[in-house]
Amino acid sequence: MAESSVLNSLKNIIAHMSYALDEGVWIKKSNYKPKIKYVSPEGPSSVKIDEAQGAILNSILSEAQEIKQSLGVVVCDLHKCTKLLGKLSTDMTSLQAQISLIQKEGVKSFNLVLKQVDSIAARVKVLDNKLVVAIQNSYSSVMTQA
């Protein structure tokens, strides 16, 4: 009893692994071809369609073709959008790099202007000191002569 349940369990496990038991031999299901073909007891049947049903079927088929063509256009447009987005992403990366470069150049230029202003302020201070000394000397010399 236990042996048959183990065999059934193994058969189920192997069947779940894409294998089928055919005449005592395990065959991969992709290679498995059943030997019995289904035959309808009534034999092959044919469906009779009148003109009205034929017209409806033709209109459905033409609408299906139009839908297929529309979907083809949509798929093509989606491919174009995907390519455009990829190009846009590349362009955005390039634009960000250029903006970063411009920003760095702006900071360098601003720092250079600050240095020049500091240099001018220092020279003005020196000139201012020289002017004060010259005025004091002139005042002193005028006062000593008077």
C-alpha positions in Angstrom: 0.0 0.0 0.0 2.7 2.5 1.0 4.7 1.5 -2.1 1.9 2.3 -4.5 1.4 5.8 -2.8 5.1 6.5 -3.2 4.9 5.5 -6.9 1.9 7.7 -7.4 3.7 10.6 -5.7 6.7 10.1 -7.9 4.5 9.9 -11.0 2.9 13.2 -10.0 6.2 14.9 -9.3 7.7 13.7 -12.6 4.5 14.8 -14.4 4.9 18.3 -12.9 8.4 18.4 -14.3 7.1 18.5 -17.9 7.2 14.7 -18.5 4.5 12.3 -19.5 4.3 8.6 -19.1 3.8 6.9 -22.4 3.7 3.1 -22.5 5.9 2.8 -19.5 8.5 5.3 -20.7 8.8 8.9 -19.5 8.9 11.4 -22.4 9.4 15.2 -22.2 6.0 16.8 -22.9 7.4 19.0 -25.6 8.3 15.8 -27.5 5.1 13.9 -26.4 2.6 13.2 -29.1 -0.6 11.4 -28.1 -1.3 8.3 -30.1 -5.0 8.7 -29.9 -6.7 11.3 -32.1 -10.0 12.7 -31.2 -12.7 12.0 -33.8 -16.1 13.6 -33.4 -18.8 11.0 -33.3 -20.8 13.0 -35.8 -17.9 13.2 -38.2 -16.6 16.5 -39.7 -19.2 19.2 -39.6 -19.7 22.1 -41.9 -21.3 25.4 -40.8 -23.7 26.9 -43.2 -23.7 30.7 -43.4 -26.3 32.8 -45.1 -25.6 36.1 -46.9 -26.5 38.3 -43.9 -24.2 36.4 -41.6 -21.5 36.5 -44.3 -21.9 40.3 -44.6 -21.6 40.6 -40.8 -18.5 38.4 -40.8 -16.9 40.4 -43.6 -17.6 43.7 -41.8 -16.1 42.2 -38.6 -13.0 41.0 -40.6 -12.5 44.4 -42.2 -12.9 46.1 -38.8 -10.4 43.6 -37.4 -7.9 44.5 -40.2 -8.4 48.2 -39.5 -7.7 47.6 -35.8 -4.6 45.6 -36.7 -3.4 48.4 -39.0 -4.1 51.0 -36.3 -2.2 48.9 -33.7 0.7 48.6 -36.1 0.8 52.4 -36.4 0.7 52.7 -32.6 3.5 50.2 -32.2 5.6 52.0 -34.8 4.9 55.3 -33.0 5.8 53.8 -29.7 9.2 52.6 -31.1 9.8 56.2 -32.4 8.9 57.6 -29.0 11.3 55.2 -27.3 14.1 56.2 -29.7 13.3 59.9 -29.2 13.2 59.5 -25.4 16.6 57.7 -25.5 18.0 60.6 -27.7 16.3 63.1 -25.4 17.9 61.5 -22.3 21.3 61.7 -24.0 20.7 65.3 -25.0 19.6 66.1 -21.4 22.8 64.6 -20.0 24.8 66.6 -22.4 22.8 69.8 -21.5 23.4 69.1 -17.8 27.1 68.8 -18.4 27.2 72.1 -20.4 25.2 73.9 -17.7 27.6 72.6 -15.0 30.5 73.8 -17.1 29.0 77.2 -17.5 28.2 77.4 -13.8 31.9 76.6 -13.0 33.1 79.2 -15.4 30.7 81.7 -13.9 32.0 81.0 -10.4 35.6 81.3 -11.7 34.8 84.7 -13.3 33.0 85.9 -10.2 36.0 85.0 -8.0 38.4 86.7 -10.4 36.3 89.9 -10.2 36.2 89.7 -6.4 40.0 89.4 -6.4 40.3 92.4 -8.7 38.0 94.4 -6.5 40.0 93.5 -3.4 43.2 94.4 -5.3 41.8 97.8 -6.3 40.5 98.4 -2.7 44.0 97.6 -1.3 45.6 100.0 -3.8 43.0 102.7 -2.9 43.8 102.1 0.8 47.5 102.5 0.1 46.9 105.6 -2.0 44.5 106.9 0.7 47.3 106.4 3.3 49.8 108.1 1.1 47.4 111.0 0.5 46.8 111.3 4.3 50.6 111.3 4.9 51.1 113.9 2.2 48.4 116.1 3.6 49.8 115.7 7.1 53.3 116.5 5.8 52.0 119.6 4.0 50.0 120.7 7.0 53.0 120.2 9.2 55.3 122.1 6.9 52.8 124.9 6.6 52.4 125.1 10.4 56.1 125.1 11.0 56.6 128.0 8.6 53.9 130.0 10.1 
